[in-house]
Amino acid sequence: MVATPLQPPSTASVLQAPGTALGTPGPAPVAASPPGALPQTKPSPMRTPPSATADYLDNSPPPYPAQSWRRGEQGTVLVRTLISKDGSALDAMLAQSSGFDRLDRAALQAVMQWRYRPATLDGIPQELWFDVPVMFKLN
């Protein structure tokens, strides 16, 4: 059984700079550059998605439910998890079921106990929803 993170699609969440709100007007326009001058561009913010696989996190896979093991139940659970600025899970919900309730519950419980590297915007930690796949596979 392996638990690995899935990098969220770049369009799944909107990150914004601290202290700003969506729909807030931007800065005042800047005076035009003299003719022949190169246009000045503002560098885009550096975004880093959350991660559950950094070596220092030591997230152990969830225990395989005994009844699921006896019945041969396997599958992958996709858990949508809200990662805090400090790397803890604030909330989790089932994004995609394995088809087995016991496996789904075990995955939800595990990801809420795990530690994560939080998402960042220009080096500043941000809260962000993150899809975490948890695979239950019998060997």
C-alpha angles and dihedrals in degrees: 000000000000132000114203131166124242115218107239118241111263091240096050098087137023117227118196135184115268114268095023130105129208109262093026112136114254128233121304116276117272121234115265118268119248115265113280094022118128113250113256115232126196112229113248116247116269108242125193120188122224120267137201095188106069108130095239094057096074095197107178119209117259118264113265107247106248095225091049090050092051091049094047094242114168136164149117122273119202110208120192104214131187107222116204127220089260094052100256125125112253099180139356136192136179109264095172128006126226087220091253121090095208092054091046092052093047091052093048092050093048098050091051089058097045126097122230140195100245124233115261137205112202089341094308115120115243135189110248139167111243131188112230118189116207115194123206110194129165115222 
